[in-house]
Amino acid sequence: MSEWRMYIPQPKSRFILVECSVCSNTQAVFTHSSKVVKCNICGEILVKPTGGKALIKGKVTKRYG
């Protein structure tokens, strides 16, 4: 790790691509979501807030950032 990266703060939150376990639809969500995120197709809960990092109920397929 370079010396400059130690001093520059990096965010711990990011966007992720979550796959629904019921209909296999993929949807981009935030890791620290403050609201319940449901699947756009079937309405299954994908992300549930916990006060900090959200509880992810689907399968994470890709991480952004």
C-alpha positions in Angstrom: 0.0 0.0 0.0 1.4 3.4 -0.9 2.1 5.9 1.8 -0.5 8.4 0.5 -3.3 5.8 0.7 -2.8 5.4 4.4 -3.7 9.1 5.0 -6.6 9.4 2.5 -9.9 8.1 4.1 -11.8 5.5 2.1 -15.5 4.8 2.6 -16.5 1.5 4.1 -19.9 1.5 2.3 -20.4 0.7 -1.3 -23.0 -0.4 -3.9 -23.4 -4.1 -4.5 -25.3 -6.2 -7.1 -27.7 -8.6 -5.3 -29.5 -11.5 -6.9 -33.0 -12.4 -5.7 -33.3 -16.0 -4.4 -36.8 -16.4 -5.8 -36.8 -15.0 -9.3 -33.0 -14.5 -10.0 -33.5 -10.8 -10.8 -30.3 -8.7 -10.1 -30.6 -5.3 -8.5 -28.0 -2.7 -7.3 -28.4 -1.8 -3.6 -26.4 0.1 -1.0 -24.6 -1.9 1.7 -25.6 0.5 4.5 -29.2 1.0 3.4 -31.6 2.6 5.8 -34.8 1.3 4.2 -36.1 -2.1 3.3 -35.2 -2.9 -0.4 -37.6 -5.3 -2.2 -37.2 -7.1 -5.5 -38.7 -5.1 -8.4 -40.2 -8.3 -9.9 -41.5 -10.5 -7.1 -41.5 -8.2 -4.0 -39.1 -10.5 -2.0 -37.0 -8.6 0.7 -33.4 -8.3 -0.5 -32.0 -5.9 2.1 -33.1 -5.2 5.6 -31.6 -2.3 7.7 -30.0 -3.0 11.0 -28.8 0.5 12.1 -25.4 0.2 10.5 -24.5 -2.3 7.8 -27.7 -3.7 6.3 -28.6 -7.4 6.4 -28.4 -8.8 2.8 -30.9 -11.6 2.2 -30.0 -12.3 -1.4 -26.8 -13.5 -3.1 -24.1 -10.8 -3.7 -22.9 -11.2 -7.3 -20.7 -8.1 -7.7 -19.3 -5.3 -5.6 -18.8 -1.8 -6.9 -16.2 0.7 -5.6 
